[in-house]
Amino acid sequence: MTLLNELKIFDNNLSSRFEKIAENTLEYWDLRATITSGTMIEFTNNKSKEMASYQKESCGIRTFSLGGWGFLTLEDLSKAALINSFEKAVKLAKLSEAQTDNKYHIKQFDPINDTFELKVKKKVENTDISEKIELVKDYERTINEYDPKIKNTNSIYYDAIHNKIFLNSFGSKIIQIEPICRSFCMAYAQKNGLIQRSRNSIGGLGGFELFDTNKAQELGRKTAKEAVELLDAKSPKGGQFTIIMDPELTGTFIHEAFGHAVEADYILSKESMLEGRRGEQVALEEVSIKDDPRLGKGKELGLPYELFGSYKYDDEGIPSQEIFIIEKGILKNFLHNLESASRMNEEPNGHGRAASVSIHPQVRMGITTLSPGDWSLEEMIEDIKEGVFCEAFQYGYTDPASGNFQFKCKLSYKIEKGERTKMMRDVSLTGMTLEVLNKITALGREINYSDGMCGKGGQGVRVCDGGPYVRIKNITVGGLN
């Protein structure tokens, strides 16, 4: 791997200079620098809306002194600017220390020296722009030609190559090259004044080979088909029913309704329903949940790319790792960044993440999943006299403090006498998270994943979530009727 010339300034000499400035003043410091190049292409209604290629470089310097953080960002990567910024960040940490009542020490960890480049078959930087444009145009053609009821469309492609370097006062130096690709399709269909929408995406760490997959090639058609079919769907009557969640909705529930409550910053701020409950049984014995953003799942699934929420190191230089959150119904672990681990006197576990080097790392999930069981989908459905089969997530609300959630499903079907029948729209699910985890009556055999961006504290990071088909009894279902 060839390090970009602009990043060669981040060497041992610079670290030594920082150490001299920080001597007897700071307890800890770290630095993240990134040079990112990429492409973004957007079409709307078969017409080009935006095409852009870009390159940007930036750096974030973080300093710590007895509970006080200093943080400073810059775009000038010259040695003089870096040293000047570090000196300012030292002052910010000391000012912060003087203002905080929450005094603690940083949890020390062993330094890591590593250089990592994700191997790909089709580098996006070697893929001609015309091929990327044709991909988006093909999505637009497919959606617009599917049915005359399609009235508006939007398709987006973007890629990015992140050349990253991380240094800290413990002696770590981590260099990484991460290529990322993602595409979106959106379709609006109209009939007799009714408008319905569908949106789908595919994303991952890797090269342009991501778009050779069946999922990528069917993205446009799937989006158009869903939007059109929803026009004839009926809204359900409300009530309590047995439901089945597909793997995508299962993943969303595990991430949104449950996962945020085990992020340790919410535990510390007393905004989690799980505060003080570690070691307790919070779900059925059949329920196990983990977060595991390590690389390699793409290969396990037979994909030519890594899952969108994967990473080798988090944004604080901690290796990604498998964390069992619930094991057989027992709450075992919380997710940590360096600050939350230090304050709780636990080990950081690779969940300190930031949207960019210009933002302070927060506690964030990576790839969160509910473990499978041994039921087939057919077995799960055939026992239901009256229920609802729910697919995917449109939007929703969750409260990690109380556990209350409300989701609107993208697609749903009636289950009548053991068979999936009519499609329904505007189906919403409401409940309390831990109650739901104790109402599960069947878990499917296979796991699937979906990709997305998770927002928290004003920043979004790439994530995946997933699980099997799940059957749950006595869930409150609502609709427009």
N, C-alpha and C positions, 0 to 999 in steps of 0.2 A: 504494500500500500504506500502510495506517495503522499506525503503530507503537503498540503497547500503552503506555498511560501508565506502567506499572510499569517499562518498559525505557527511557523517556526520560531517566532519570537517568544512563545510560551515554553521556555526551556528551563534548565536547572538554575541558570544565572538569574532569571527573573524570580524564580521561587526563593532563591537565596536572598535577593534584594527585599522581597516581601517579608521574609522571616526576620531580617534585620530591623525593618521598620516596626514590625509587630512585637519584637522582643520585649518582654516584661510589661506588655500592654494588652495584648489579645490572648484569649484562650484558644481561639480557632478562627481560621479563615478558609474560604474556598473561592474558586474562580471557574466560571463556565464561559467558554467562547465558542461561537458557531459561525460558520460561513455557509449560507444556504442559497442554493440556486434551484430554479424550478420553472414550471410552465403552468399556465391556467388558461383554459379554453371554455367559453360558454356560448351556447346557442339557445335562442328562444324562438319558437314557432318557425323552425327551419332557417332562421336567419342568425348570422353571427352577431353576438352581443359584445363579447370581449375576447381578445387574445393577448396574452402577456407572457413575456419571459422576464425573469428577474434574478438578481443576486444581491444579497445583503449580508453584512457582517456586523456582529454585535458581541458584547461581552458584559457579563454581570459579575460583580465582585461583592462577596458577602463576608462580613466580619462579625465576631461574637466576643462579648465580654460579660460574664456573670449575669446572664439573662437578658442582656441587651444586644440587639442585632443592628448592624449597619448594612445598608444595601445600596449599591450604586451601579448604574449601567452606563455604557458608553459605546460609541460606534467607531471611534478613532483607536485603532489597535497599534499605535506607535508606542515604543517603550516609555517615552516621556509621559504620554497621556495615561498609560496604565499605572505608572508609579504615582503620578499625581492623584489619580482616582482612588488608588489604594489608600493613600494618606487621608483622603477625605472620608473614605469608608471607615477607617479606624476612628476618626473623630465622631462619626455618626454612631458607632457602637458604644463609645464611652458616654455620649449624650443619652442614648437609649438606656444604658445601664443605670444612669443616675435617675431616670424617670420611672423605672419599673420596680414594682414591689415583689415580682415573681423571680427570685434568684435561683439559679440552678447552673450546673456544669454540663458541658457537652460530653456525651457518651463517646469515649474514644474507641476507634476500630482500626483494624490492621490496614496499612496502606496497600493499594492495588496499583500495579503497573501493567497496563495491557493496551494492545493495539488490535482493533477489531474492525473488519469490513464485511458487511453482509454480501455474500456471493449471489449474483443474479445471472440469468441467461441472456436477457435483453436489456442492456443498460438504457435507462431513459434518456441519458445525455447523448447516446448514439442512435436513438430512434428519431427519424426525420419528423419535423413538425407537421408535415403533410399527413403522415400516418396517424398522428394524434388527432388532427382536425377531422380526418375521415372517420375515425371512431365516433366522435361526437355527432357528426352529420348522419352517420348510420343509425345511431340511437334516435335522432330526430325523425328521420324518414320512417323508421319502423313504427314509432308511436303515432305519427300523423296519418300513416296509411292504414293503420289497424282498423279504424272505424270512423265514419263521418261524425259520430258524436264527440270525438276528441276535438276540443276547441282551443286549448292552449297547452303548450309543452315547454319544458326547460331541461336541458342536458348540460352537465358540467364534467370536465376532466381536469384533474390537476396532478402534478408530480412535484416532488421536492427531494433534493439530496442534501442531507445535513452532514457537514464536516464538523465534528465536535471535539473539543478538548476540555478535560476537567483536571484541575489541580487543587490540592488542599494542603493544609499545614501538617497533616499526618504523613505526608510524603506520597500521596497518590498522584498518578499521572495516567489518565485514561484517554485514549484517542479512538474515536469511532466514526465510521461512515455509514449512515442510514439512508437508503433510498426508500421513498414512500410513494405509492400511487393510490388514487381513489377516483371513482366516478359516481355521479348521481343522475337519476332520471326522474322527472315529475310530469304527470299528465292530469289535466282537468277535462272531465267529460260532462256534457250537458244534455238534458232531455226534459222537455215540458217544464222548463224553468228550474229544474233541479240540477245542482252542480255537485259532482263528486270528484275527489282527488285521490291519487295514489303516488307514492314516492318510494323509491328503492335505491340502494347504493351497494357498491362493492369497494373494499379497500384492503390494503395490506402492505407489509414491508417487502419490497422486492422490486423487480423490474417490469418491463412492459409485457412480459409473459403472463402477468395476471389477467390480461384481457383475452388470452387464448382459452380461458376456462368457460365451461358451459354457463355458469352463473353470470359471467360478464356478457357473454354473447346473447343471453336471453333477457338481459336487464330491461331493454326497451319494450319488448313484447309483454313481459310480465307486468310492467307498469301500466301499459295501455289496457291490457285485459282486466286488471283489477279495477281501474277507474270506470270502465264501461259496465262491468258486471254489477258494480255497486249501485248503478242507476235503478236497477230493478229489485234491489234488496229492500226488505221491509224492516222497520225499527221494531224491537221486541217490546213486549209488555214487561214491566218490572216485577221483581220478586226474588226469592231465594231459590237457587238452582245448583245442581252439580255441574261443574264446568270442567272442560279440558283445555289447558293452555298448551299451545305449540311451543317448540324449543325457543323461538325468538321471544315470545311473550314471557316464557319462563325466565329467560335470561334478563329481560328488562325488569321483571318483578324482583329477582334476586339482587340485581344491581341497585335499582332505584329505591325500592321499598325497604330492603334489608341492608344492602352493602354500605350505604353511607352511614348507617348507625354504628358500624364497627370501625370507622375511621377515627383514629385515636384523638384527633383534635376535637371532634364532637364529644368524645368521652370527657376530655379535660374541661371543656366549656359547659359540661352538664346539659348538653343538648341531644343526648342519645337515650333511647328507651333501654339500652343495654348497659348503662352505667351501673357498676357494682354487681353485675350478674355473671361475670366470668366464673366458669366452673359449674354453673347451673344448667339444668335441662330447659331449653327454651323452645325446642321443636320435638317432633316425633323421633323415635330412635332410628327410623329409616332415613332421616334427613341428614345429609352431610353437605357442607358448602365450603369451597376453597377459592382463593385467588392465586393464580399461578401464571404470571406473564413471561415465563421463560421461553426462549426460542425453541423451536422444534415441533410445535403442535401442527404447523402447516404440513410438514412432512408426514406426521402421523395420520393426517386426514387425506393424504394423497394430493395435496395442493402444491403448485409451483411457487408459492410465496408464503411468508410468515403471517400469522394473524395480526390484525390491525393494532391490537392492544399489546403486542409483544415488545420487549426490550431486554437488552443484556444487562445494562446498569441503569439505575434510576438517576435522577438529576442531582443526586448528592453522592454519587460514586459508590453506591451500595448495590451488590449484585441482585438481580431479580431472583426470586425464590418462591417455592410452593408454600403457602401459608394455609393451614387448615383452620378455618374460622369456626365452623360447627362440625363436630365429629359425633355421629350417632346421636344427634339431638343435643349434645352438650356444647355450650359456648366455650371455645378454647383460647382463641387469640384475637387481638385487634391488629389493624394495619397501622404501620408507623412510618413517619419520616424521622429525620435526625432530632428535631426539636421534641416531638411528642415522646420518642423513645427516651431521650435524656430526662425529660421531666417526670416520666413514669418509671425511671430506672430499669428500662428494658432494652433489648437489643433492637437497633434499627433493622427493618426487614424488607427494604427495597421498594417502598411505596411513597418516596418523596419525589413528586413530579411537578413540572412546571410547563406551561404552554410554550415558553421561550426563555432564553437566558435573561431577558429583561424583567422577569417575574419571579418572585420568591417561591420556592417549592412548597407545595402543600401535601397533605396526606391524600393520596388518590389510589383508586383501584386500577388494575391492569386488565386481567382476564378473569372474570368472576363466574363461577359455575356451580350449579346444583348437580350433585352426583346422581347417576342413573340407578334404576331398579331393574326389575326383571319382567315387566309387563310388555306385551305387544300393544300397539295402538288399537287393533281390532278388539282385543280383550277388554281394554279400558272403555271402549264405546258400547260394547254389546250389553253391559250391565246397566246402562242408563235408560230409564223410561222417558224422562223429560229433562233435557239439559241444554247446555250451550257449548259449542266448540269455538274457541277463540284463537285467532291468528294475529300475531304481530301487534305492534304498539303504535298508536298515532300521537297521543300526547297524554299528559297526566300531571298529578300532584302527589307529592309525598312529604311527610313530616317525620324526620328521624327521631325527634324527641318523643312523640306520642305513638308512632307506628301507623298512623292513619294514612291511607292512600286512596287515590281514585285514578283509574286508568281508562282511557278510551281505546278500544281495540280497532285495528284497521279493518279486519275482516272477521266475520263470525257466521256460524251456521247453527240452525236448530239441530238438536239430537232428539229423535223421537223413536221410542221402542227399539233402541239399540242401533239406530242408523243415523248417519249424518244426512240432513235433508236441506231445507231452504237456506239460502244465504241471507244474513241480516246485516244491517248497518247501524251506526250510532250506538253500539253496545258499550256500556261502561261497567266497570267492576269497582266495587267499593268495599273496604274492609280494614281490619287491623292486621298488621304484618305477622306478628307472632301467633295470632289466632289462625291465620291461614296456614302457617307452617305446622300447625297441629291438627289441621283438617284434611291433610293430604291422604288420599285413599289408594293411590297407585302412582308409580313412577315408571316411565318408559325405559327401554333398554339402551337407546342410543342418544348421544349428545350431538347437538348442532350449535353453531355460534352465529352471532350477528355482529357487525361493526358499527361504531358510532363515535361521536364526540361527547364527552361528559363535561358539563359546565358546573363550576363551583368557584366561588370567590372571584368572579369576574374573568375567569380563564377557562379554556376548554382543552382537554387532553384526549388523545385517541385511546379508545378502550374496546374491548370485546366482552360479551357476556353470553351465557348460554346454559343449556341443560337439556333434559329429555322432555317428552310429553308428560304432563302432570295432571292427574285428576284430583279435584278438590270438591268437597261437599259443602252445601249450605253457604254459597257465596251470593252476596247481594248484587243482582244484575239490574241495570237501568237502561232506559232508552228514551227516545222522544215520545213514545206512547205511554 
